[in-house]
């Protein structure tokens, strides 16, 4: 009788806990299919790790870091309660469900990293870094050798077309890929002919009209991370920015994309320093610049923790025989980018 009473008391306590805080079971796992114009998946541009531990004791391998192989995202597995703590039963249920979906592996992630937020139903406000630490499992399929070969055909065609129209410009594959992904994020379908026209148009905007000044249009990739006591969150953004200069004073203002960026400071002998605003954050920053690339790093304390990030801007330089001729320099002084030339 005493055993029965203790059992009933235990059951009642468990029911009360579930009533107040909610209970999650592996059977409640839900799948969200990844759809839409996703250049990262179409071009195989999801993050690739240098090496990652994969637990192969489940129905499919379970990665807790980015895989070392190229893959396509099929969707994500999550629970109705974003605060649910995953245990071995949850990992097993996720792997089993992925197997049923003909997936090759799952990647366990937390927070709202680049692209993950869209399929994990995390906050998607580009001006707010999500504090969510929801655990999700990305369901992936390995790309075949033929898919890896074919995925670059669009960029190859773009570069070939651009080179024919702009023979005096040094084409850059990395910039072409960024432009392609950026336009996809703007809603252009990568599988239509229109994307080639839009890419060509955007690349022409990024052509440097002279190596002595950074003034003009650039494409940027910004990585912003927020670290708090409860964990970390990182997102990547792509966009276009306009750069203006006056002597050593330099200003950068984003003109298109998912993140508002502004910089005011100085550029002297290839070194950048000043104040940067990224979304809702502002911080002092430093960086470096060359005629075709600028990199700016920043870090600042917030009420919740620490925000840090990096903004890399790129453009297309003219070929050497098309660059402006450097005036005679009898003193033999080496010219440097950002030595005070004004526009």
KOLKOL-529501 format. One record per atom (N, C-alpha, C): residue in one letter; x negated, y, z. Coordinates in steps of 0.02 Angstrom, whole numbers, plus 50000, padded with zeros to 5 digits. Layout:
AXYZ;...
END
This chain:
X499584994050000;X500005000050000;X499565006350000;X499045006250042;X498595012050046;X498265013149978;X498085007649943;X497765008349878;X498245011549828;X498865009649830;X499365012549786;X499465019949799;X499455021749862;X499535028849880;X498945032949855;X498335030249865;X497755033749841;X497765034449764;X497995029249730;X498035029549657;X498535034749634;X499105035049669;X499615040049651;X499375047049665;X499015047849721;X498745054449737;X498235056649684;X497815051849663;X497325053349611;X497655055249546;X498175051549527;X498545053049466;X498865059949470;X499155061449528;X499475067949536;X498965073649531;X498375072549561;X497845077649557;X497625078749485;X497545073349448;X497335073749378;X497855077449336;X498495075949349;X499035079349312;X499055086749328;X498925088549392;X498905095649410;X498335099249376;X497745096049373;X497175099049339;X497335100149265;X497635095149233;X497805095749163;X498315101249152;X498775102049199;X499295107149192;X498995114149195;X498475114949237;X498195121649246;X497635123249197;X497185118549183;X496615119949139;X496635116349072;X497105111649064;X497165108149001;X496665102448995;X496885096948965;X496445091248955;X496405089748880;X495815088048858;X495705086648787;X495465079448780;X495735075948732;X495525069048719;X495275068648647;X494855063748632;X494585063048564;X495125062548511;X495715059848530;X496255059148482;X496545065748458;X496395071248493;X496665077848474;X496215081448424;X495675078248403;X495225081448355;X495585082948290;X495465088948262;X495785090848200;X495265092748148;X495455091748085;X494995092948029;X495235098947988;X494765103447972;X494915109147930;X494495108547867;X494835108247809;X494475107547746;X494155114247727;X493555113947698;X493205119947677;X493385121447605;X493725127047593;X493945128847526;X493745135947511;X493865138047448;X493725144947429;X493095145547387;X492915151847371;X492325153147330;X491715153547377;X491395148047386;X490835147747433;X490185146647394;X489825152047382;X489195151347345;X488675147547384;X488685148147450;X488185144647491;X488235137147480;X488855134647476;X488945127447465;X488855125747391;X489115129947347;X489075128647275;X488345128447251;X487945133047278;X487245133347257;X486785129247303;X487085125947352;X486675122047399;X486235126547442;X486515132347464;X486105137147500;X486245137047575;X486585131947600;X486665131447672;X485975130247703;X485875132147766;X485205131647797;X484925124547795;X484295124047779;X483935117647778;X483395118047832;X483385113247876;X482895113147930;X482235110147908;X481695111747943;X481045108747930;X481035101447953;X481485099947999;X481535093248027;X482035093348084;X482435088248091;X482945088248143;X483055081148168;X483225080548232;X483375074048261;X484085072048242;X484175066048215;X484835063548197;X484975057248237;X485535057148272;X485745051348311;X486115046648264;X485815040848251;X486105036048204;X486495030548237;X486675031348300;X487045026148336;X487795026648325;X488015031648286;X488725032648273;X488905030248203;X489545031148184;X489775028948118;X489395032448062;X489215038748071;X488785042448025;X488275046148068;X487695047948040;X487195051548079;X487475058048108;X487275059648169;X487495065748202;X486885070248210;X486885075948176;X486345080848180;X486515086248230;X486035088048271;X486125093648317;X485705099648296;X485455099548236;X485095105048205;X485225104548130;X485005109648092;X485135109348020;X484745103647988;X485065099747945;X484735093947913;X484155096247868;X483715091447853;X483145092947811;X483295091747737;X483895089447721;X484095088047653;X484645092947631;X484705093847565;X485215098247538;X485895094747542;X486415098547556;X487065095647568;X487615100547549;X488235097947548;X488825101947536;X489295101247596;X489595106847616;X490065106747672;X490745104447648;X491025099347679;X491695096947662;X492225100147707;X492035101647770;X492515104447817;X492215104347887;X492645105047937;X492415104948006;X492915101348050;X492655098548105;X493065095248155;X493025099148220;X493595100348251;X493605104148313;X494195101948355;X494265105048414;X494815103548459;X495235109848469;X495885108948486;X496305114848499;X496025119448553;X495705116548603;X495405120448657;X494685122048637;X494525128448621;X493845130148599;X493315129248653;X493535128548717;X493055127748771;X492945120448791;X493235115948752;X493175108848768;X492445106748766;X492225103148817;X491535100648820;X491505093748787;X491065093048739;X491015086748703;X490605081748743;X490845075548744;X490465070148775;X490355064748721;X490085059048742;X489935053748694;X490555051348656;X491135051248690;X491755049148657;X491935054148602;X491825060548614;X491995065648564;X491535065048503;X490885064148516;X490415063248460;X490595057048419;X490785051748454;X490975045648420;X491595046548378;X492095050048405;X492715051248369;X492585055648308;X492145060648315;X491995065148259;X491635061248203;X491165057048222;X490805053048172;X491265048148137;X491715045148174;X492185040348145;X492655043848096;X492895049748115;X493345053548070;X492965055748008;X492345057748015;X491935059747957;X491845053847910;X491745047947937;X491665041947897;X492295040747855;X492885041747886;X493515040947851;X493585045947794;X493255051747800;X493285057047749;X492745056147696;X492395050347697;X491855048747650;X491275053547656;X491155056047716;X490585060547729;X489965056447743;X489385059647737;X488755056247749;X488475057647819;X488695063247850;X488435065047916;X488845070747943;X488735072348007;X489035078348037;X488485082448070;X488585089048072;X488105093548103;X488465097148160;X488245096048221;X488565099148279;X488295106248287;X488765111048290;X488575118048296;X488985121448351;X488735127148374;X489085131248423;X489115138348398;X489635141948418;X489685148948401;X489925149948330;X489825156048304;X490085158048239;X489525159948192;X489105155148175;X488545156548131;X488785157748060;X488325159948018;X488485161747949;X488885156147915;X489495157847891;X489895152947856;X490285148447901;X490005146747959;X490335142048005;X490985145048031;X490995151548044;X491575154748074;X492195153848031;X492115153747964;X492695153247920;X493045146447925;X492665141247941;X492965134647944;X493055132248015;X492785135848063;X492875134048134;X493385138448167;X493715142948127;X494235147448151;X493975152048205;X493345153848200;X493065158548248;X493205165648225;X493075170548269;X493185177448254;X492785179448192;X493125182948145;X492805184448082;X492755191948069;X492765195948121;X492675203148114;X491935204548103;X491735207348045;X491025208248030;X490695213248077;X491085217348113;X490785222348157;X490715219748228;X490925213548240;X490895210748307;X490545204048305;X490035203348346;X489695196848353;X490105192548401;X490345186948379;X490795182848420;X490435180048481;X490775180348539;X490495177348600;X490705170048608;X491095167548560;X491345160848565;X490785155748564;X490845150748607;X490355145248608;X490705138648592;X491225139248550;X491595133348530;X491145128348495;X491205122048514;X490825116848480;X491225114248421;X490905113548365;X491215110848305;X490735105948273;X491005101648231;X490595096948193;X490715098348119;X490195100648084;X490245101748013;X490195095047977;X490665093747934;X490685087447897;X490335088547830;X489805084647817;X489395086047758;X489305079847714;X489145081247651;X488965076047603;X488305078047571;X487845073247565;X487205074647534;X487305076147460;X486935080947434;X486945082347362;X486545076947326;X486795074847268;X486435069947228;X485865073447191;X485365069647167;X484825072747128;X485075076647068;X485605074147035;X485875077646978;X486205084246999;X486555084247055;X486865090347080;X486335095547098;X485785093247128;X485245097847146;X484955100947082;X484905096947029;X484635099446966;X485125104246933;X485765102546935;X486265106446899;X486445112946935;X486365113247000;X486615119047037;X486255125447020;X485635124746992;X485265130746974;X485395133246904;X485825129846867;X485945131846797;X486235138846792;X486675140546838;X486975147146836;X486455152646845;X486005151646893;X485475156646905;X484995156746846;X484835150946818;X484395150646759;X484695154646701;X485335153646689;X485675157246635;X485675164746648;X485785166546710;X485795173646729;X485105176846716;X484585173546738;X483905176246730;X483715176646655;X483915171746617;X483775171746545;X484125177546511;X484745178646529;X485135184146500;X484855190846521;X484675191446584;X484415197746609;X483745199446577;X483315194446570;X482655195546540;X482715197846468;X483225195346433;X483325197346363;X483555204546359;X483965206646407;X484225213546407;X483745218446438;X483325216246484;X482855220646520;X482155217546517;X481835217446459;X481175214246453;X480625217646493;X480735223946512;X480225227546549;X480265226746624;X480745222546648;X480845221646720;X480595214746741;X480255214446797;X480015208046824;X480585204646861;X480875199546830;X481435196046860;X481215192246923;X481675191746971;X481525188547035;X482095183647050;X481925177247054;X482445172247064;X482795173047132;X482405174647183;X482705175547250;X483225181047249;X483075186647216;X483555192147211;X484165189947172;X484065186147118;X484615183847077;X485085179347117;X484805174947159;X485215170647201;X485615174747251;X485285179747282;X485645183947331;X486215187747298;X486095190347238;X486615193847202;X487195189247186;X487045183147166;X487565178347150;X487995176747211;X487675175547268;X488035174147329;X488445180247351;X488145186147346;X488495192347366;X489135193247325;X489085192347260;X489675193147217;X490205187847232;X489985181847248;X490465176647267;X490845178747330;X490485181647378;X490805184047439;X491295189747425;X491185193247370;X491635198647351;X492255196147314;X492285189547302;X492875186547272;X492795184247201;X492205184947171;X492105182647102;X491995175147101;X492315171847054;X492265164547048;X491625162747010;X491195158747041;X490565156947009;X490645152446948;X491235149746939;X491345145146883;X491675148446823;X491675155146824;X491955158846767;X491405162746732;X491535164646669;X491035168446631;X490945175446658;X491445178146692;X491415185046717;X490835186046766;X490655180746802;X490125181446852;X489465183446820;X489325181246759;X488705183046725;X488685190546711;X489255193346690;X489285200546676;X489175204546740;X489505202446794;X489455206146857;X488745205546886;X488445199646880;X487755198746905;X487275203046866;X487345203046800;X486895207046758;X486965214446775;X487585216646785;X487715223646802;X487395225446869;X487465220946918;X487185222346984;X486425222246983;X486125217546947;X485395217246943;X485105223546912;X485455226446863;X485205232546832;X485195238346882;X485675238246928;X485675243546980;X485075243047026;X484795236947031;X484245235847078;X483555236847048;X483535239146986;X482895240146953;X482565246546979;X481935245946999;X481545251647021;X481385256146962;X481485262646971;X481325267346917;X480635270446925;X480275268346976;X479605270846986;X479325267947050;X478705265347049;X478425261947108;X478225266647164;X478195273147151;X477945277747202;X478475279547254;X479105278047240;X479635280047286;X480135274347296;X480395273447357;X480885268247369;X481605270447354;X481705276547331;X482385279047318;X482735274647267;X483375273347280;X483775269347233;X484195264147270;X484435259347232;X484875254147259;X484475247747274;X484655244647329;X484325238447351;X484865233447372;X484695227047372;X485125221947402;X484815219947468;X485235219147520;X484965217447585;X485255210947611;X484855207647652;X485085201847691;X484935203447764;X485445203647805;X485365205247876;X485525199247919;X485095197947967;X485205192648016;X485275195948084;X485845194848116;X485985197948181;X486165192448231;X485825192448289;X485975187448340;X486095190748407;X486545187948445;X486705190348512;X486585184748562;X486175186048612;X486025181148663;X486325183448730;X486725179148761;X487035180648825;X486885174948874;X487125175648935;X487025170448985;X487375163948964;X487905164548925;X488285158648906;X488025155348842;X487545158448809;X487275155448748;X487095160648696;X487065158648634;X486865163148580;X487315162448519;X487285167448477;X487695167548416;X487305171248362;X487305168648302;X486915171648248;X487325171748184;X487275177448148;X487615178048084;X487155181248032;X487275179447969;X486925182447913;X487415186347869;X487185191747840;X487595195947798;X487215197947735;X487585198947681;X487305201447619;X487675207747599;X487315212447567;X487635218547544;X487165222747503;X487415228347479;X487015233047441;X486915239347482;X486345242647473;X486195248747510;X485855253847465;X485965260147481;X485635265647445;X485095268647489;X484515269847459;X483945272747495;X483805279647466;X483715284547510;X483525291247489;X482915293447530;X482485297547500;X481875299847533;X481785307347524;X481455310247573;X481275317347570;X480605317947606;X480055318047568;X479405317747600;X479315311047634;X479135311047698;X479065304847735;X479725302647766;X480245306747764;X480895304947792;X481265300247745;X481555295147774;X481895290047735;X482565288347767;X483075287347727;X483735285547751;X484005279647710;X484325275047744;X484625269147713;X485355268847734;X485815268347686;X486525267847701;X486815262147659;X487165257547692;X487475252047655;X488035254847612;X488105252147551;X488615254447505;X489135249147489;X488985242847503;X489455237347492;X489225231347532;X489705227047550;X489525221147588;X489935220547652;X489775215447691;X490165213947750;X489915217147814;X489405221247811;X489125224047872;X488905231247859;X489115235847902;X488915242847897;X488205243547926;X487755246347885;X487065247347906;X486855254447890;X486505257747937;X486215264247923;X485555264847959;X485075267847926;X484405268747954;X484175275847940;X483875279047990;X483555285547981;X482875285248015;X482365287347979;X481695287048008;X481185289447958;X480585286847965;X480025288947922;X479695282947890;X479405284147832;X479005279247797;X478325282347783;X477805279647813;X477135282347805;X476635276747798;X476265276847743;X475755271747730;X476025264647737;X476635263547711;X476925256947712;X477255254847776;X477275259347827;X477575257647891;X478225261547901;X478735257947923;X479395260947937;X479495261448012;X479795266848035;X479985267448105;X480575272248110;X481025270848157;X481605275248164;X482155272048204;X482775273848188;X483375271448223;X483815267948172;X484075262148191;X484515258348146;X485185256948180;X485705257448142;X486365255548165;X486605249648125;X486805244348159;X487035238248126;X487695236248157;X488235236948119;X488885235548147;X489025240248206;X489165237448263;X489295241448322;X488695242448366;X488095240548343;X487495241148383;X487015246348354;X486615249348398;X486115254148378;X485475252748416;X484905253448382;X484275251848415;X483695255248378;X483145256148415;X482535258448384;X482245252548344;X481885254048292;X481645248648249;X480985250548216;X480655245348190;X480045246148152;X480045241348094;X479635242748044;X479615238347987;X479045239847941;X479065236547884;X478545237447833;X478875237847765;X478535241047718;X478825241947652;X478305241247598;X478515238247542;X478135237947480;X478595240647426;X478345241747365;X478785244447313;X479405240247298;X479395233647313;X479985229647298;X480295226147359;X480045227247418;X480345224147477;X480225228347539;X480745228847582;X480695232047647;X480985227347699;X480645227047757;X480875222847811;X480895226947875;X481465226847909;X481565230747970;X481795226148026;X481455226348084;X481645222248142;X481855226748199;X482335224248239;X482585228148295;X482795223548352;X482825226448412;X483045222848471;X483305227948521;X483855226348555;X484155230948603;X484545227148655;X484545229848716;X484945226948770;X485665229548765;X486145225148780;X486845226948781;X487125225148850;X487755226748861;X488075225048924;X488145217548933;X488145213748877;X488225206548880;X487575202648875;X487055205848851;X486435202148841;X485955206048796;X485685202548746;X485195205548701;X485405204448629;X485395209748589;X485515209148518;X484865210348481;X484715206248434;X484105207048394;X484265205248322;X483845207648278;X483975205948208;X483435208248161;X483545206748098;X483075208448046;X483465210047982;X483275215447949;X483585217347886;X483045217447832;X483145213447780;X482665213147725;X483005215847662;X482715220947632;X482975224047572;X482505222447513;X482805220847456;X482405219247397;X482685222647335;X482245223847287;X482455226447222;X481985223647169;X482115225247106;X481725222547050;X481225227747025;X480585226147026;X480075230847002;X480005230646926;X479765236146898;X479585236146827;X478945232146818;X478845229246760;X478225225846747;X477655230746746;X477065228346760;X476485232746770;X476365237546713;X476465235246651;X476335239646595;X476895244646583;X477435244046624;X477975248846618;X477995253746676;X477575252446726;X477575256946784;X477285263746764;X477475268646803;X477205275346790;X476455275246800;X476095278846758;X475375279146763;X475175283046825;X474675280446860;X474425283946920;X473955289546898;X474075295546926;X473645301146906;X472925299946927;X472435303246894;X471725302246911;X471595303846984;X471145300047014;X470995300847085;X470235301047093;X469925306947082;X469185307447084;X468895305147150;X469265306247205;X468985304447270;X468995296947282;X469335293347239;X469355286047247;X469805283847304;X470265288247326;X470705286447381;X471245281647357;X471375276447395;X471865271347375;X472575273847389;X472995273947337;X473675276247346;X474075271047385;X474525273247429;X474925268747469;X475655270447461;X476095265147465;X476815266247460;X477045269947522;X477405275447512;X477655279147569;X477145284147593;X476755287147548;X476255292047569;X476505299147566;X477175299847562;X477465306447565;X477755308947500;X477775304747447;X478075306747384;X478815308047394;X479075313447365;X479785315147374;X480145314447308;X480815313647314;X481235313047255;X481785318247259;
END
